[in-house]
Amino acid sequence: MGAATDLSFSVEKAISLEPDLVVFSLFTREATSAGMLQGITSSFEKAGIPVVFVDFFVKPMQNTLPSMDILGKLIGREEQAAAFSEFYSARLRHITERIGPETKRPKVFMQVHAAPGDCCNSPGRGIFDDFIVAAGGHNIGADIIPGLAGRVSVEHIINVDPDIYLATGGPHMAALRGLVLGTGVDEEAARESLDRLVNSSPISNLSAIANHRAYGVWHLFNDSPTHILLIEAMARWFHPDLFADVDPDATLRELNSRFLALPLQGTYWITPQ
């Protein structure tokens, strides 16, 4: 369950369905008042229904593997959860062990929910910043944004002139003529939306865009164990010589064939033409 509010979630309805287990995101704990959350969990407990919290969003690099372990044990899929954890860990180690203290980290600006007329929302520390750091980059938003996300002025971005421009988007951005990526989106439509974005953005004169180092990524990597795909893609973009052997497309194919009942079918990252 996501946000637990009176308008979006009925404890009574949930109890009437007689679930064996209720799974909440750790983000629920962050976003819900302590009193309301305690009332929700105590209601389930009084009905004899266990409640568990997992996290793929608040601290994904820290909590993804423990969360998979918890889910595997609770639903009787420990072997599958362990197999995924090894799949994930091996690919993450392949990247992080090559990035040392002497590795030069490119300056990265990430515009989240990117649309031409709204510049510029950026991650601060945590979530996307963790992924950028794992891939060997330096998120310039983390230098000035104290929380998880915030706004960065156009003037600041132009002054820093980052080496890499990243935009996040999804089907929800189509109405704003922003970056469109995700399930059911074909590569041509995704690339057209990225081209439109970088050519009409207030930061279209950045060196990163002129040097064809502007990329688009699916925003919902920020709330899914599939973020290992994003880390692999960014590692190739940030350090093409160091990670020439990393193939996120192959990782996606293996993820689909081994682990997903509903395969990811669409365009989840896009590179310049």
WOZIRA-V266324 format. One record per residue. RES is the residue in three letters. SS is DSSP state (hx for helix, st for strand, lp for the rest). PHI is phi in degrees with one decimal (NA if undefined). Layout:
# WOZIRA-V266324
((RES SS PHI) (RES SS PHI))
This chain:
# WOZIRA-V266324
((MET lp NA) (GLY lp -92.3) (ALA lp -67.1) (ALA lp -103.0) (THR lp -130.1) (ASP lp -60.6) (LEU lp -81.7) (SER lp -114.3) (PHE lp -149.9) (SER lp -108.9) (VAL hx -62.1) (GLU hx -60.8) (LYS hx -62.7) (ALA hx -62.0) (ILE hx -64.6) (SER hx -64.9) (LEU lp -80.8) (GLU lp 54.0) (PRO lp -70.2) (ASP lp -81.4) (LEU st -159.7) (VAL st -120.0) (VAL st -111.9) (PHE st -111.0) (SER st -80.7) (LEU hx -58.7) (PHE hx -60.7) (THR hx -59.1) (ARG hx -65.6) (GLU hx -74.2) (ALA hx -97.8) (THR lp -109.1) (SER lp -60.9) (ALA hx -59.2) (GLY hx -65.3) (MET hx -66.6) (LEU hx -64.0) (GLN hx -63.4) (GLY hx -64.6) (ILE hx -66.1) (THR hx -65.5) (SER hx -68.0) (SER hx -63.4) (PHE hx -65.0) (GLU hx -63.5) (LYS hx -64.4) (ALA lp -86.0) (GLY lp 76.8) (ILE lp -108.4) (PRO st -69.9) (VAL st -121.3) (VAL st -133.2) (PHE st -112.9) (VAL st -126.0) (ASP lp -146.9) (PHE lp -123.2) (PHE lp -127.6) (VAL lp -69.1) (LYS lp -133.7) (PRO hx -62.9) (MET hx -69.2) (GLN hx -91.5) (ASN hx -109.0) (THR hx -61.3) (LEU hx -67.4) (PRO hx -59.9) (SER hx -67.3) (MET hx -63.1) (ASP hx -62.8) (ILE hx -61.1) (LEU hx -64.2) (GLY hx -59.6) (LYS hx -67.2) (LEU hx -72.1) (ILE lp -108.7) (GLY lp 72.2) (ARG lp -125.1) (GLU hx -63.4) (GLU hx -64.1) (GLN hx -67.6) (ALA hx -63.9) (ALA hx -65.7) (ALA hx -64.3) (PHE hx -64.6) (SER hx -60.6) (GLU hx -69.2) (PHE hx -56.4) (TYR hx -64.8) (SER hx -64.9) (ALA hx -62.4) (ARG hx -71.4) (LEU hx -67.0) (ARG hx -61.9) (HIS hx -55.9) (ILE hx -89.7) (THR hx -65.6) (GLU lp -72.9) (ARG lp -89.6) (ILE lp -95.2) (GLY lp -106.4) (PRO lp -62.6) (GLU lp -90.3) (THR lp -66.6) (LYS lp -77.7) (ARG lp -92.4) (PRO st -67.0) (LYS st -76.4) (VAL st -120.7) (PHE st -110.5) (MET st -112.9) (GLN st -97.9) (VAL lp -90.6) (HIS lp 48.4) (ALA lp -74.7) (ALA st -141.6) (PRO lp -57.4) (GLY lp -93.2) (ASP st -132.5) (CYS lp -129.0) (CYS lp -150.3) (ASN st -83.5) (SER st -145.2) (PRO st -70.6) (GLY lp -96.3) (ARG lp -101.3) (GLY lp 99.6) (ILE lp 52.7) (PHE hx -61.0) (ASP hx -59.8) (ASP hx -60.5) (PHE hx -67.5) (ILE hx -62.3) (VAL hx -63.2) (ALA hx -60.6) (ALA lp -84.9) (GLY lp 92.7) (GLY st -113.5) (HIS st -124.9) (ASN st -79.2) (ILE hx -69.3) (GLY hx -65.3) (ALA hx -67.1) (ASP hx -72.5) (ILE lp -127.6) (ILE lp -101.2) (PRO lp -75.6) (GLY lp -104.3) (LEU lp -69.6) (ALA st -156.1) (GLY st -177.8) (ARG st -108.3) (VAL lp -122.2) (SER lp -71.8) (VAL hx -59.0) (GLU hx -60.5) (HIS hx -65.9) (ILE hx -62.7) (ILE hx -63.9) (ASN hx -66.1) (VAL hx -72.6) (ASP lp 50.6) (PRO lp -63.0) (ASP lp -76.0) (ILE st -127.7) (TYR st -112.6) (LEU st -119.1) (ALA st -123.8) (THR st -111.9) (GLY st -164.1) (GLY lp -173.1) (PRO hx -57.7) (HIS hx -66.1) (MET hx -90.8) (ALA hx -61.4) (ALA hx -64.2) (LEU hx -98.4) (ARG lp 55.6) (GLY lp -93.9) (LEU lp -75.2) (VAL lp -114.4) (LEU lp -144.1) (GLY st 128.1) (THR st -62.8) (GLY lp 83.3) (VAL lp -95.9) (ASP lp -85.5) (GLU hx -63.2) (GLU hx -63.1) (ALA hx -64.7) (ALA hx -65.4) (ARG hx -67.9) (GLU hx -60.7) (SER hx -69.4) (LEU hx -68.7) (ASP hx -59.4) (ARG hx -61.4) (LEU hx -63.7) (VAL hx -72.1) (ASN hx -83.9) (SER hx -117.1) (SER lp -76.6) (PRO lp -61.6) (ILE lp -109.3) (SER lp -67.9) (ASN lp -94.0) (LEU lp -61.6) (SER hx -59.9) (ALA hx -58.7) (ILE hx -75.2) (ALA hx -62.9) (ASN lp -91.9) (HIS lp 59.6) (ARG lp -117.8) (ALA st -113.6) (TYR st -137.8) (GLY st -119.8) (VAL st -137.9) (TRP st -66.5) (HIS hx -65.7) (LEU hx -77.0) (PHE hx -61.0) (ASN hx -75.2) (ASP hx -142.4) (SER lp -156.5) (PRO lp -60.4) (THR lp -69.9) (HIS hx -62.5) (ILE hx -60.9) (LEU hx -64.2) (LEU hx -63.5) (ILE hx -62.4) (GLU hx -63.7) (ALA hx -61.6) (MET hx -66.4) (ALA hx -58.8) (ARG hx -65.0) (TRP hx -70.6) (PHE hx -73.1) (HIS lp -135.3) (PRO lp -59.8) (ASP lp -75.4) (LEU lp -72.3) (PHE lp -123.3) (ALA lp -63.6) (ASP lp -89.4) (VAL lp -86.4) (ASP lp -129.8) (PRO hx -62.8) (ASP hx -63.7) (ALA hx -67.0) (THR hx -63.3) (LEU hx -63.6) (ARG hx -62.1) (GLU hx -69.3) (LEU hx -58.3) (ASN hx -63.6) (SER hx -76.0) (ARG hx -98.0) (PHE lp -126.2) (LEU lp -103.6) (ALA lp -67.1) (LEU lp -116.2) (PRO lp -60.0) (LEU lp -75.5) (GLN lp -128.8) (GLY st 166.5) (THR st -119.5) (TYR lp -114.2) (TRP st -153.1) (ILE st -142.4) (THR lp -113.4) (PRO lp -61.3) (GLN lp -59.6))
